[in-house]
C-alpha cells in the first residue's frame, strides 16, 4: 500500500518537472531546458514502468527495461549539458 503511494508520487513529481521544464523551454527556447525536459519525460516513463513492475506485473521482470529507460534519460541530460550551446 505505502509502496504504491510512493511510486505514484515519484512518477507524478517527474511528470510535473517535465511539464514545467518543457513549458519554460517553450517560452525561452533554451536548449538546456529542452534536454532536461526530455530527461524528465524519460524518468516519468521509468517511474511508470517501476509501478507496473512492482505492483501489476509481479511475475515479469521489467528491471532491464526500466534501467535502460533511465540510462537513456540521463544520457539525454548529459548530452544537453555538454553540447547545448547558448
N, C-alpha and C positions, 0 to 999 in steps of 0.2 A: 504493500500500500504506500508506504513512505517513499520507496524507490520510484514508483510511478510518478509521484508528485515531483520529486527531484529531477527525474529525466525530462518531464514535461516542462518544468520551469527553465531548465537549461536550454531546451530547444526553443522555447519562446523568447528567451533572452538573446540567443544567437540570431533569431529571426528579426527581433527588434533592432539589434545592432546593424544587421544587414540592410534593413529598410532605411534606417537613419543615415547610414553611410552612402547608400545609393541616392537618397534624396539630396544629400549635401553635394554629391557629385553632379547631380542634375543642375544644381544652382551654380556651382563654381567651376565645373569641368576640370577639377584637379585629378590627375591620373592616379595619385596615391589613394584617393578616396575610392576610385573605381576598383582597383585591385584589392583594397581592403574589404569593400562591399562584396566582391566575388568570393573572397576568402570566407567571409561570414555566411554567405549563401551555402557554400560547401560544408561549413561547420553545422549549419542548420540541418542539412541532409544527413550528416553524420550522426547528429543527435536523434533524428527521426529513426535512423537505422538502429541506433542503440535501443531506443524504445521498443522497436519491433523485435530486436534480437533477444532482449531480456524478458519481455513481457508477453509477446504474441507468439513468435516462432521459437519456442524454447528448445525444440528438438533439432533445429537447424542452426549451425554456427555461422553467423554473419560477421564475425570479427574481421576476417580478411577484407571484406568489402568496406566495413567501417574504417579500418585503418588506412586503406588505400584512398578512400574519400578524404580523410583528414590529411594525409600526406599531400595529395593534390591541392587541397585548400591552402595549406601552409606554403606549398611551392608557389602558388599564385601570389600570396602575400610577399614572399621573399623576392620573387621576380619584380613585383611592383615597387618594393622598397629599394632594390638595387638599380633598376633600369628605368624607372619612371622619371623623366626629366621635366622639371617645372620651369 
